[in-house]
Amino acid sequence: MLKRPLSFVQEILKQHVVENDIVIDATVGNGNDTVLLASLVGSTGKVYGFDVQEEAIETSKKKLLLTGLLPQTELILDGHENLDQYVSEDSRISAITFNLGYLPKSDKSIITMAETTLQAIEKGLARLRKGGLVTIMVYYGHDGGLEEKSQVTDFVVNLPQENYQVLKYEFVNQKNNPPFLFVIEKK
Ligand SMILES: C[S@@+](CC[C@H](N)C(=O)[O-])C[C@H]1O[C@@H](n2cnc3c(N)ncnc32)[C@H](O)[C@@H]1O
């Protein structure tokens, strides 16, 4: 009955993102969210996808090629904290997804970091259209994860209520640091 946070966020994106939208996948990884977003924005929309690992960009490029979704996707081998170099301030982005942590089945020492994640969220919020969403899947069971969880939580809970609504979706009786979700909606 109850969806896990990852399924829940995918449902939200499917309901929210429509053809022609411009969106950002801030942590491309294996490209699962990038493929979903590229299918939702269609051939007239655009997905900017960021990752610092070449392996992630290459794997995702293959998936997008195979699914015919590469034309509407710009994969960028750079940190999401530099998104202002690629996405203009008047872009009116409709959704930005973050999947924090490390690339599954890969080098666990390459993780998203609090400082750069927060820079990216701030730059992303400045480019988000009214009604746009930032989704943040917080994985924190790995080394360094607790620090990022704490700083991201501190940032989002202090966003001004006049400008943003912030939702937390979390199972509260599970062991082993289960991931949870923040969704920020710009009013
Ligand atoms: C949990 S994985 C993403 C999973 C992905 N959404 C998927 O569908 O497979 C986190 C990714 O963030 C990337 N990453 C780490 N630091 C980053 C940064 N500063 N900017 C962009 N991506 C970064 C890692 O290389 C890793 O691939």
The ligand as an SDF file (V2000), in Angstrom:
LIG
                    3D

 27 29  0  0  0  0  0  0  0  0999 V2000
   22.8420    8.1190   -5.5550 C   0  0  0  0  0  0  0  0  0  0  0  0
   23.7370    8.4360   -7.0340 S   0  0  0  0  0  0  0  0  0  0  0  0
   22.4860    8.9400   -8.1790 C   0  0  0  0  0  0  0  0  0  0  0  0
   21.5650    7.8400   -8.6450 C   0  0  0  0  0  0  0  0  0  0  0  0
   20.8020    8.1820   -9.8860 C   0  0  0  0  0  0  0  0  0  0  0  0
   19.7590    9.1550   -9.6670 N   0  0  0  0  0  0  0  0  0  0  0  0
   20.2600    6.9470  -10.6020 C   0  0  0  0  0  0  0  0  0  0  0  0
   19.1130    6.9640  -11.0480 O   0  0  0  0  0  0  0  0  0  0  0  0
   21.0060    5.9940  -10.7460 O   0  0  0  0  0  0  0  0  0  0  0  0
   24.5780    9.9370   -6.6790 C   0  0  0  0  0  0  0  0  0  0  0  0
   25.3940   10.4610   -7.8360 C   0  0  0  0  0  0  0  0  0  0  0  0
   25.8000   11.7870   -7.5350 O   0  0  0  0  0  0  0  0  0  0  0  0
   27.0450   11.9930   -8.1670 C   0  0  0  0  0  0  0  0  0  0  0  0
   27.6880   13.1840   -7.6070 N   0  0  0  0  0  0  0  0  0  0  0  0
   28.5170   13.3010   -6.5370 C   0  0  0  0  0  0  0  0  0  0  0  0
   28.8660   14.5890   -6.3600 N   0  0  0  0  0  0  0  0  0  0  0  0
   28.2620   15.3070   -7.3460 C   0  0  0  0  0  0  0  0  0  0  0  0
   28.2550   16.6750   -7.7090 C   0  0  0  0  0  0  0  0  0  0  0  0
   28.9270   17.5960   -7.0040 N   0  0  0  0  0  0  0  0  0  0  0  0
   27.5250   17.0470   -8.7800 N   0  0  0  0  0  0  0  0  0  0  0  0
   26.8350   16.1430   -9.5070 C   0  0  0  0  0  0  0  0  0  0  0  0
   26.7980   14.8240   -9.2130 N   0  0  0  0  0  0  0  0  0  0  0  0
   27.5170   14.4100   -8.1510 C   0  0  0  0  0  0  0  0  0  0  0  0
   27.7870   10.7040   -7.9490 C   0  0  0  0  0  0  0  0  0  0  0  0
   28.8230   10.5660   -8.8870 O   0  0  0  0  0  0  0  0  0  0  0  0
   26.6640    9.6650   -8.1330 C   0  0  0  0  0  0  0  0  0  0  0  0
   26.6320    9.1850   -9.4460 O   0  0  0  0  0  0  0  0  0  0  0  0
  1  2  1  0
  2  3  1  0
  2 10  1  0
  3  4  1  0
  4  5  1  0
  5  6  1  0
  5  7  1  0
  7  8  2  0
  7  9  1  0
 10 11  1  0
 11 12  1  0
 11 26  1  0
 12 13  1  0
 13 14  1  0
 13 24  1  0
 14 15  1  0
 14 23  1  0
 15 16  2  0
 16 17  1  0
 17 18  1  0
 17 23  2  0
 18 19  1  0
 18 20  2  0
 20 21  1  0
 21 22  2  0
 22 23  1  0
 24 25  1  0
 24 26  1  0
 26 27  1  0
M  CHG  2   2   1   9  -1
M  END
$$$$
